[in-house]
C-alpha cells in the first residue's frame, strides 16, 4: 500500500508541474488509413517494402521500433524528431511531426513524406486517404502489430468479459484502433492558464464536432458523422467515463484538476520491459493494494502474474480524454478525426489560433444561447452534433454564426503571429458556408450515388497551392 499523499504528489510532478512553458511549440500527429484498391486486405509485405524504401529515400530516419517478426514499424529522424510509423496495425500509417514554432515548416515536411509514401503505395494499387474510419476495413486483416504495446492494447480492448458488473454496454469492434484514425495536436501550455485552457476548450467540443467530424462507419451507419466517439466511449477504455471524452465539469483551480486526475483508471504497467494488463481500476485503488493480479504476454500466450504497485507506475496512466495532459508539459487535443489530406493543417491552425485567445473565447461561450442554456452539457451537445442532422432546438443559421465567430477568433490569433498561418483555416469557412463537414459530405455524396472510390481519391488529395 502506498500513501495517498505520495500518489498525489507524483501525479502533480508528472502531469501538472511540467506545464510551465512559454516556448509555444506545436506538435502534430496525423494517422491515415491505407487502402487496397483491389478490395482485398492491405498487403503487409507491400507495407514493409515501402517502409524500407522510405528509409532509403530519407536516410536520416533511423529504426525506432521493430516488431516480434523483425519488421520495422517506426522510423525517426533524430534531427527533426519526425516519426513515420504504423499505428496499432499495418493498416494505418502515422506521421508524427517533430515540434516546430510555426505551421508552414510542418506542412512542408508532411507534404513531402505523404507524397512519397502515397506514390509508392499506388504502384501496388494501394493508396492513402483522409478519413477517420477506413472505408475498406471489412477487407482488412485487423490484427495488431506484434509488439509489446499494441498486443497489450488489443488484449485490453478484447477483455470485455472482465466487466460484467459495469453499467454500460460494449460495442462489437475491439479492433477499432486498427481502422480508426485521428489528427492530434500538442501545444505548450503555461500552468497559469492550464485550468482555463481545459475549461474553455471543453466548451467548444460541440463546435469542433460540427467543423471536423469525418468518421463515418461506411456500410453500417449513415447517421453519425463521427462514429469514432462511440468507438472509444463504449470500449474498455470507457469503463471509467472520466478516462475518455469531454470534461463535463468546470475546474475551479489546479486542486480541482488534481482531483480529476485522481479519479482516473489504470489498466496496465510494465515490468522488465513487458506490459502487464489488469482489469481497469481507479488508480488510488490500484496503489492501495499490496498486489494486483494481471496478465503478461509470453511466447505467444498470456499467463497470470501478481505485481506489487510502485509509485513510478503513474507513468503508465493512459487516459484518452479529448484534452489530455502529457508528461511533456503539453496539452494534447485528440477529439478530431483525420481530415481530408488537403485540410490536414486546419486542425492545428484552429487550436493554435485560439490558444492565446482564451478570454475572448470564454466570453463567446459564456454568452452563447445557441447551443448552451438549453439543458445540455458539452458532452451531450457533442453527441447531438455528431449526428447528420442538427437538433430541432438549435437554429442552424445562428449555429453557423457562432461557429464563424470562433473560427474568426482563431484567425485573429493566427494573424497576430504575423506568419500567414490563417490560410490554413480556409477549409473551415467553406464548411460553415455549406453547413457541412467531411463526414456529412461523405454521407450525402453516397446517398446521391457517388461511389466510395471517388471519395477515397478525393479525400486523399493534397493541396499543393499553399
RODO-2510 file (C-alpha; in nm, 4 decimals, decimal comma):
residues 466
     n   res          X          Y          Z
     1     x     0,0000     0,0000     0,0000
     2     x     0,1313     0,3430    -0,0982
     3     x     0,0245     0,6536     0,0924
     4     x    -0,2285     0,8662    -0,0994
     5     x    -0,0284     1,1829    -0,0398
     6     x     0,2685     1,0258    -0,2198
     7     x     0,0426     0,9399    -0,5126
     8     x    -0,0994     1,2913    -0,5281
     9     x     0,2475     1,4441    -0,5250
    10     x     0,3589     1,2077    -0,8016
    11     x     0,0561     1,2967    -1,0148
    12     x     0,1333     1,6634    -0,9694
    13     x     0,5011     1,6270    -1,0578
    14     x     0,4253     1,4162    -1,3674
    15     x     0,1250     1,5962    -1,5159
    16     x     0,0949     1,9476    -1,3742
    17     x     0,4427     2,0635    -1,2756
    18     x     0,5820     2,0352    -1,6339
    19     x     0,3144     2,2778    -1,7607
    20     x     0,5260     2,5858    -1,7125
    21     x     0,6339     2,6529    -2,0668
    22     x     0,6387     2,9640    -2,2801
    23     x     0,8141     2,8055    -2,5778
    24     x     0,4992     2,7912    -2,7938
    25     x     0,5929     2,4786    -2,9839
    26     x     0,3459     2,2847    -3,1974
    27     x     0,3380     1,9067    -3,2352
    28     x     0,1139     1,7319    -3,4874
    29     x     0,0234     1,3641    -3,5338
    30     x    -0,1766     1,2543    -3,8371
    31     x    -0,2980     0,8948    -3,8638
    32     x    -0,4039     0,7840    -4,2121
    33     x    -0,5761     0,4652    -4,3327
    34     x    -0,4115     0,2529    -4,6010
    35     x    -0,6463     0,1264    -4,8739
    36     x    -0,6025    -0,1732    -5,1045
    37     x    -0,7938    -0,0657    -5,4156
    38     x    -0,8314    -0,4310    -5,5202
    39     x    -1,0806    -0,4610    -5,2328
    40     x    -0,8575    -0,7097    -5,0603
    41     x    -0,6655    -0,6916    -4,7356
    42     x    -0,3813    -0,4418    -4,7203
    43     x    -0,0708    -0,6342    -4,8299
    44     x     0,1628    -0,6190    -4,5313
    45     x     0,4583    -0,7257    -4,7472
    46     x     0,3944    -0,4142    -4,9542
    47     x     0,3813    -0,2091    -4,6334
    48     x     0,7189    -0,3427    -4,5211
    49     x     0,8700    -0,2878    -4,8658
    50     x     0,7578     0,0760    -4,8690
    51     x     0,8889     0,1285    -4,5164
    52     x     1,2298     0,0192    -4,6419
    53     x     1,2040     0,2449    -4,9470
    54     x     1,1172     0,5378    -4,7257
    55     x     1,4227     0,4802    -4,5086
    56     x     1,6484     0,4580    -4,8121
    57     x     1,4995     0,7805    -4,9527
    58     x     1,5232     0,9634    -4,6187
    59     x     1,8461     0,8258    -4,4793
    60     x     1,8343     1,0479    -4,1693
    61     x     1,5483     0,8326    -4,0415
    62     x     1,6633     0,5553    -3,8097
    63     x     1,4779     0,2465    -3,6915
    64     x     1,2727     0,3369    -3,3833
    65     x     1,0563     0,0252    -3,3485
    66     x     1,0758    -0,3364    -3,4645
    67     x     0,8028    -0,5959    -3,4153
    68     x     0,8479    -0,9533    -3,2920
    69     x     0,8787    -1,0734    -3,6531
    70     x     1,1662    -0,8366    -3,7236
    71     x     0,9636    -0,5869    -3,9279
    72     x     1,0192    -0,2155    -3,8779
    73     x     0,7074    -0,0311    -3,7622
    74     x     0,8627     0,3040    -3,6664
    75     x     1,1309     0,5296    -3,8167
    76     x     1,2558     0,8502    -3,6554
    77     x     1,4667     1,1416    -3,7751
    78     x     1,6759     1,2497    -3,4718
    79     x     1,7331     1,5928    -3,6254
    80     x     1,3678     1,6913    -3,6599
    81     x     1,2089     1,4321    -3,4270
    82     x     0,9723     1,3429    -3,7122
    83     x     0,8396     0,9871    -3,6802
    84     x     0,6822     0,7824    -3,9570
    85     x     0,5232     0,4739    -3,8094
    86     x     0,2247     0,2415    -3,8133
    87     x    -0,0468     0,2933    -3,5535
    88     x    -0,1989    -0,0167    -3,3888
    89     x    -0,1770    -0,2200    -3,7101
    90     x    -0,0134    -0,2128    -4,0505
    91     x    -0,3433    -0,0814    -4,1895
    92     x    -0,2745     0,2690    -4,0504
    93     x     0,0263     0,4884    -4,1172
    94     x     0,1065     0,7795    -3,8878
    95     x     0,3096     1,0944    -3,9479
    96     x     0,4123     1,2321    -3,6079
    97     x     0,5803     1,5595    -3,6872
    98     x     0,8554     1,6933    -3,4616
    99     x     0,7740     2,0135    -3,2779
   100     x     0,8120     2,3458    -3,4521
   101     x     0,7159     2,7069    -3,3810
   102     x     0,5105     2,7550    -3,6965
   103     x     0,2900     2,5516    -3,9259
   104     x     0,4467     2,6049    -4,2673
   105     x     0,7602     2,4058    -4,1854
   106     x     0,5495     2,1177    -4,0538
   107     x     0,3228     2,1344    -4,3579
   108     x     0,6175     2,1263    -4,5972
   109     x     0,7746     1,8178    -4,4392
   110     x     0,4411     1,6368    -4,4014
   111     x     0,3572     1,7041    -4,7662
   112     x     0,6904     1,5641    -4,8777
   113     x     0,6615     1,2448    -4,6710
   114     x     0,2961     1,1888    -4,7589
   115     x     0,3558     1,2358    -5,1323
   116     x     0,6425     0,9873    -5,1349
   117     x     0,4532     0,7219    -4,9394
   118     x     0,1272     0,7631    -5,1332
   119     x     0,3026     0,7388    -5,4698
   120     x     0,4868     0,4270    -5,3531
   121     x     0,1638     0,2613    -5,2414
   122     x    -0,0108     0,3498    -5,5657
   123     x     0,2492     0,1482    -5,7575
   124     x     0,0897    -0,1531    -5,5827
   125     x    -0,2719    -0,0380    -5,6346
   126     x    -0,2902     0,0750    -5,2742
   127     x    -0,3472     0,4327    -5,1645
   128     x    -0,3878     0,6608    -4,8630
   129     x    -0,6947     0,8669    -4,7813
   130     x    -0,8019     1,1296    -4,5302
   131     x    -1,0855     0,9568    -4,3456
   132     x    -1,1277     0,8893    -3,9753
   133     x    -1,2616     0,5366    -4,0327
   134     x    -1,1188     0,3119    -4,3012
   135     x    -1,3988     0,2611    -4,5589
   136     x    -1,2373    -0,0683    -4,6658
   137     x    -1,1979    -0,2024    -4,3117
   138     x    -1,4074    -0,5141    -4,3891
   139     x    -1,1440    -0,6330    -4,6370
   140     x    -0,8505    -0,5951    -4,3994
   141     x    -0,6727    -0,8309    -4,1642
   142     x    -0,7432    -0,6424    -3,8439
   143     x    -0,4598    -0,7741    -3,6295
   144     x    -0,2343    -0,5659    -3,4057
   145     x     0,1296    -0,5030    -3,4824
   146     x     0,3056    -0,7871    -3,2966
   147     x     0,4821    -0,5603    -3,0495
   148     x     0,4685    -0,5168    -2,6742
   149     x     0,2491    -0,2071    -2,6724
   150     x    -0,0042    -0,2963    -2,9403
   151     x    -0,0578    -0,6533    -2,8204
   152     x    -0,1226    -0,5130    -2,4722
   153     x    -0,3667    -0,2559    -2,6081
   154     x    -0,5640    -0,5090    -2,8118
   155     x    -0,5714    -0,7519    -2,5201
   156     x    -0,7224    -0,4754    -2,3051
   157     x    -0,9858    -0,3884    -2,5657
   158     x    -1,0869    -0,7553    -2,6031
   159     x    -1,1262    -0,8070    -2,2281
   160     x    -1,4942    -0,7059    -2,2131
   161     x    -1,5839    -1,0242    -2,0222
   162     x    -1,3913    -0,8871    -1,7249
   163     x    -1,6560    -0,6159    -1,6791
   164     x    -1,9892    -0,7931    -1,6359
   165     x    -2,0855    -0,5657    -1,3459
   166     x    -2,0374    -0,2241    -1,5106
   167     x    -2,3430    -0,0139    -1,6088
   168     x    -2,2573     0,0126    -1,9774
   169     x    -2,2696    -0,1868    -2,2980
   170     x    -1,9722    -0,2602    -2,5206
   171     x    -1,9699    -0,2342    -2,8982
   172     x    -1,8574    -0,5200    -3,1224
   173     x    -1,5365    -0,3607    -3,2535
   174     x    -1,2471    -0,4262    -3,0102
   175     x    -1,0183    -0,3960    -3,3140
   176     x    -1,1323    -0,0381    -3,3809
   177     x    -0,7836     0,1020    -3,3272
   178     x    -0,6845    -0,0784    -3,6465
   179     x    -0,9357     0,1028    -3,8650
   180     x    -0,9883     0,4430    -3,6985
   181     x    -0,7596     0,7422    -3,7425
   182     x    -0,7204     1,0764    -3,5673
   183     x    -0,5484     1,4105    -3,6121
   184     x    -0,3895     1,5211    -3,2856
   185     x    -0,2255     1,8467    -3,1827
   186     x     0,0047     1,9185    -2,8899
   187     x     0,0637     2,2730    -2,7682
   188     x     0,2826     2,4048    -2,4908
   189     x     0,0766     2,5461    -2,2069
   190     x     0,1566     2,7557    -1,9014
   191     x     0,0373     2,6448    -1,5607
   192     x    -0,1183     2,9867    -1,5024
   193     x    -0,3758     2,9295    -1,7758
   194     x    -0,3874     2,5492    -1,7691
   195     x    -0,7264     2,5289    -1,5974
   196     x    -0,8744     2,7969    -1,8219
   197     x    -0,7398     2,6178    -2,1304
   198     x    -0,9122     2,2930    -2,0361
   199     x    -1,2357     2,4636    -1,9295
   200     x    -1,2721     2,6836    -2,2367
   201     x    -1,1632     2,4310    -2,4981
   202     x    -1,4002     2,1759    -2,3427
   203     x    -1,6895     2,4146    -2,4084
   204     x    -1,6163     2,4221    -2,7822
   205     x    -1,6081     2,0425    -2,8288
   206     x    -1,9602     2,0581    -2,9813
   207     x    -1,8389     2,3219    -3,2305
   208     x    -1,5350     2,1085    -3,3152
   209     x    -1,7696     1,8182    -3,3866
   210     x    -1,9626     2,0418    -3,6225
   211     x    -1,6482     2,1563    -3,8059
   212     x    -1,4284     1,8478    -3,8159
   213     x    -1,6391     1,5278    -3,7973
   214     x    -1,5047     1,2770    -4,0510
   215     x    -1,5540     0,9255    -3,9145
   216     x    -1,8417     0,7607    -4,0952
   217     x    -1,8908     0,3887    -4,0353
   218     x    -1,9387     0,3377    -4,4073
   219     x    -2,1680     0,0489    -4,4961
   220     x    -2,3043     0,0152    -4,1434
   221     x    -2,4175     0,3563    -4,0213
   222     x    -2,5057     0,6743    -4,2088
   223     x    -2,6408     0,8662    -3,9114
   224     x    -2,3208     0,9631    -3,7305
   225     x    -2,0539     1,1827    -3,8851
   226     x    -1,8063     1,0995    -3,6059
   227     x    -1,8577     0,7368    -3,5066
   228     x    -1,5075     0,7405    -3,3521
   229     x    -1,6540     0,8945    -3,0366
   230     x    -1,8727     0,5885    -2,9774
   231     x    -1,5842     0,3513    -3,0533
   232     x    -1,3873     0,4980    -2,7629
   233     x    -1,6778     0,5507    -2,5224
   234     x    -1,8251     0,2012    -2,5496
   235     x    -1,4964     0,0147    -2,5275
   236     x    -1,2982    -0,0965    -2,2239
   237     x    -1,1341     0,2480    -2,2310
   238     x    -1,4734     0,3841    -2,1275
   239     x    -1,5260     0,1603    -1,8226
   240     x    -1,4482     0,4748    -1,6248
   241     x    -1,6105     0,7587    -1,8240
   242     x    -1,3573     1,0002    -1,6749
   243     x    -1,0883     0,8323    -1,8875
   244     x    -1,2450     0,9326    -2,2197
   245     x    -1,4408     1,2097    -2,3878
   246     x    -1,5279     1,5603    -2,2750
   247     x    -1,4629     1,7120    -1,9328
   248     x    -1,8244     1,7671    -1,8314
   249     x    -1,7148     1,9536    -1,5201
   250     x    -1,5663     2,3016    -1,4904
   251     x    -1,2499     2,3178    -1,2848
   252     x    -1,2167     2,5949    -1,0289
   253     x    -0,8417     2,5622    -0,9833
   254     x    -0,5434     2,3272    -1,0013
   255     x    -0,6694     2,1373    -0,6964
   256     x    -0,9898     2,0568    -0,8832
   257     x    -0,7883     1,9319    -1,1785
   258     x    -0,5685     1,7266    -0,9458
   259     x    -0,8808     1,5611    -0,8016
   260     x    -0,9945     1,4721    -1,1512
   261     x    -0,6608     1,3049    -1,2209
   262     x    -0,7068     1,1018    -0,9037
   263     x    -1,0439     0,9805    -1,0359
   264     x    -0,8869     0,8139    -1,3434
   265     x    -0,8431     0,4409    -1,4021
   266     x    -0,5321     0,2387    -1,4838
   267     x    -0,5214    -0,0871    -1,6776
   268     x    -0,1537    -0,1637    -1,7454
   269     x     0,2021    -0,1263    -1,6206
   270     x     0,5401    -0,2588    -1,7310
   271     x     0,7845    -0,4869    -1,5546
   272     x     1,1242    -0,5776    -1,7034
   273     x     1,0244    -0,4385    -2,0439
   274     x     0,6975    -0,6324    -2,0646
   275     x     0,3440    -0,4957    -2,0362
   276     x     0,1049    -0,6399    -1,7813
   277     x    -0,2711    -0,5953    -1,8258
   278     x    -0,5198    -0,5987    -1,5396
   279     x    -0,8896    -0,5058    -1,5169
   280     x    -0,9323    -0,1294    -1,5328
   281     x    -0,9432     0,0172    -1,1805
   282     x    -0,9200     0,3556    -1,0123
   283     x    -0,5564     0,4495    -0,9649
   284     x    -0,5981     0,5136    -0,5905
   285     x    -0,7464     0,1658    -0,5558
   286     x    -0,4554     0,0226    -0,7544
   287     x    -0,1994     0,1836    -0,5262
   288     x    -0,3918     0,0809    -0,2134
   289     x    -0,3346    -0,2876    -0,2893
   290     x    -0,0381    -0,4946    -0,1812
   291     x    -0,0592    -0,6967    -0,5017
   292     x    -0,2561    -0,6783    -0,8254
   293     x    -0,3188    -0,9829    -1,0456
   294     x    -0,2623    -0,9216    -1,4146
   295     x    -0,1740    -1,0973    -1,7384
   296     x     0,1568    -1,0943    -1,9237
   297     x     0,2217    -1,1994    -2,2833
   298     x     0,4886    -1,4664    -2,3052
   299     x     0,5810    -1,6892    -2,6012
   300     x     0,2545    -1,6471    -2,7846
   301     x     0,0130    -1,6711    -2,4929
   302     x    -0,0934    -1,4876    -2,1781
   303     x    -0,0287    -1,6091    -1,8261
   304     x    -0,1289    -1,4661    -1,4907
   305     x     0,1167    -1,2749    -1,2795
   306     x     0,0986    -1,0859    -0,9497
   307     x     0,2615    -0,7431    -0,9369
   308     x     0,3372    -0,5118    -0,6491
   309     x     0,2358    -0,1499    -0,7251
   310     x     0,5106     0,1104    -0,7100
   311     x     0,4775     0,4882    -0,7298
   312     x     0,6538     0,5085    -1,0672
   313     x     0,3641     0,3152    -1,2207
   314     x     0,1963     0,6567    -1,2562
   315     x     0,3772     0,6875    -1,5906
   316     x     0,1516     0,4110    -1,7262
   317     x    -0,1644     0,6087    -1,6527
   318     x    -0,3174     0,6363    -2,0020
   319     x    -0,6368     0,8427    -2,0162
   320     x    -0,7757     0,9229    -2,3589
   321     x    -0,9596     1,2451    -2,2866
   322     x    -1,0442     1,4811    -2,5700
   323     x    -0,7963     1,7132    -2,3953
   324     x    -0,5054     1,5304    -2,2336
   325     x    -0,2213     1,6463    -2,0155
   326     x     0,1064     1,4832    -2,1173
   327     x     0,4304     1,4132    -1,9337
   328     x     0,5988     1,6671    -2,1649
   329     x     0,4087     1,9614    -2,0179
   330     x     0,1858     1,9935    -2,3224
   331     x    -0,1874     1,9827    -2,3737
   332     x    -0,2898     1,7287    -2,6367
   333     x    -0,6115     1,7840    -2,8308
   334     x    -0,7287     1,4456    -2,9550
   335     x    -1,1015     1,4633    -3,0371
   336     x    -1,0636     1,5336    -3,4089
   337     x    -1,0752     1,2738    -3,6839
   338     x    -0,8193     1,2548    -3,9599
   339     x    -0,9188     1,5228    -4,2115
   340     x    -0,9182     1,5165    -4,5911
   341     x    -0,5451     1,5385    -4,6556
   342     x    -0,5542     1,8817    -4,8189
   343     x    -0,7105     2,0167    -4,4955
   344     x    -0,4683     1,8479    -4,2562
   345     x    -0,3187     2,1668    -4,1112
   346     x    -0,6611     2,3154    -4,0323
   347     x    -0,6743     2,1179    -3,7068
   348     x    -0,3535     2,2628    -3,5663
   349     x    -0,4317     2,6087    -3,7047
   350     x    -0,7683     2,6141    -3,5274
   351     x    -0,6233     2,5215    -3,1866
   352     x    -0,3111     2,7334    -3,2229
   353     x    -0,5128     3,0409    -3,3168
   354     x    -0,7392     3,0062    -3,0140
   355     x    -0,4691     2,9175    -2,7621
   356     x    -0,3879     3,2788    -2,6762
   357     x    -0,7470     3,3994    -2,7161
   358     x    -0,8866     3,2245    -2,4116
   359     x    -1,0512     3,5299    -2,2563
   360     x    -1,2318     3,6217    -2,5789
   361     x    -1,3291     3,2592    -2,6454
   362     x    -1,4567     3,2208    -2,2912
   363     x    -1,6702     3,5319    -2,3320
   364     x    -1,8214     3,3996    -2,6559
   365     x    -1,9150     3,0695    -2,4952
   366     x    -2,0380     3,2190    -2,1674
   367     x    -2,2737     3,4477    -2,3607
   368     x    -2,3893     3,1794    -2,6020
   369     x    -2,7531     3,0771    -2,6049
   370     x    -2,7497     2,8972    -2,9391
   371     x    -2,6335     2,5618    -2,8026
   372     x    -2,5851     2,6220    -2,4300
   373     x    -2,8514     2,7064    -2,1708
   374     x    -3,0813     2,4512    -2,3308
   375     x    -3,0313     2,1874    -2,0634
   376     x    -2,7335     2,0122    -2,2234
   377     x    -2,3715     1,9709    -2,1178
   378     x    -2,0787     1,9994    -2,3588
   379     x    -2,0575     1,6206    -2,3846
   380     x    -2,4284     1,5852    -2,4552
   381     x    -2,4149     1,8603    -2,7165
   382     x    -2,1242     1,6920    -2,8908
   383     x    -2,3250     1,3686    -2,9108
   384     x    -2,6067     1,5613    -3,0757
   385     x    -2,3810     1,7445    -3,3199
   386     x    -2,2001     1,4343    -3,4477
   387     x    -2,5314     1,3280    -3,5960
   388     x    -2,6051     1,4008    -3,9582
   389     x    -2,8921     1,6361    -3,8688
   390     x    -2,8814     1,9372    -3,6379
   391     x    -3,1328     1,9004    -3,3496
   392     x    -3,4613     2,0905    -3,3821
   393     x    -3,3987     2,3140    -3,0785
   394     x    -3,0875     2,4629    -3,2441
   395     x    -3,1257     2,7412    -3,5006
   396     x    -2,8897     2,6298    -3,7773
   397     x    -2,8311     2,9824    -3,9099
   398     x    -2,7397     3,1042    -3,5613
   399     x    -2,5204     2,7989    -3,5126
   400     x    -2,3263     2,8942    -3,8258
   401     x    -2,2814     3,2475    -3,6919
   402     x    -2,1489     3,1128    -3,3609
   403     x    -1,9117     2,8766    -3,5402
   404     x    -1,7879     3,1536    -3,7695
   405     x    -1,7207     3,3810    -3,4716
   406     x    -1,4977     3,1126    -3,3203
   407     x    -1,3104     3,0487    -3,6452
   408     x    -1,2755     3,4267    -3,6902
   409     x    -1,1191     3,4437    -3,3439
   410     x    -0,8763     3,1661    -3,4369
   411     x    -0,7872     3,3631    -3,7496
   412     x    -0,7283     3,6735    -3,5403
   413     x    -0,4975     3,4793    -3,3103
   414     x    -0,3011     3,3417    -3,6043
   415     x    -0,2916     3,6829    -3,7707
   416     x    -0,1279     3,8319    -3,4627
   417     x     0,1554     3,5831    -3,5045
   418     x     0,2306     3,7582    -3,8347
   419     x     0,3255     3,4466    -4,0298
   420     x     0,0221     3,3989    -4,2519
   421     x    -0,0912     3,0709    -4,0930
   422     x    -0,4551     3,1816    -4,1085
   423     x    -0,4575     3,0462    -4,4658
   424     x    -0,4948     2,7001    -4,3129
   425     x    -0,8398     2,7965    -4,1795
   426     x    -0,9803     2,8421    -4,5302
   427     x    -1,1491     2,4974    -4,5487
   428     x    -1,3336     2,5670    -4,2244
   429     x    -1,5012     2,8717    -4,3760
   430     x    -1,6092     2,6576    -4,6711
   431     x    -1,7645     2,4069    -4,4316
   432     x    -1,9522     2,6822    -4,2460
   433     x    -2,0765     2,8273    -4,5744
   434     x    -2,2005     2,4876    -4,6905
   435     x    -2,3420     2,3866    -4,3487
   436     x    -2,1292     2,0753    -4,3793
   437     x    -1,8220     1,8837    -4,2669
   438     x    -1,6279     1,5968    -4,4265
   439     x    -1,8385     1,3287    -4,2587
   440     x    -2,1665     1,4875    -4,3616
   441     x    -2,0320     1,5418    -4,7143
   442     x    -1,9406     1,1731    -4,7381
   443     x    -2,2852     1,0586    -4,6205
   444     x    -2,4688     1,2915    -4,8582
   445     x    -2,2413     1,2007    -5,1502
   446     x    -2,3043     0,8283    -5,1017
   447     x    -2,6795     0,8918    -5,0796
   448     x    -2,6563     1,0875    -5,4066
   449     x    -2,4904     0,7988    -5,5871
   450     x    -2,1213     0,8958    -5,5651
   451     x    -1,9131     0,5808    -5,5289
   452     x    -1,6816     0,5382    -5,2347
   453     x    -1,3751     0,5004    -5,4592
   454     x    -1,4213     0,8531    -5,5905
   455     x    -1,4427     0,9845    -5,2345
   456     x    -1,1348     0,7864    -5,1312
   457     x    -0,9391     0,9534    -5,4110
   458     x    -1,0781     1,2998    -5,3335
   459     x    -1,0129     1,2799    -4,9562
   460     x    -0,6571     1,1623    -5,0254
   461     x    -0,5574     1,4603    -5,2430
   462     x    -0,3028     1,7172    -5,1331
   463     x    -0,3433     2,0914    -5,1824
   464     x    -0,0132     2,1921    -5,3368
   465     x    -0,1048     2,5631    -5,3703
   466     x    -0,0239     2,6618    -5,0091
***
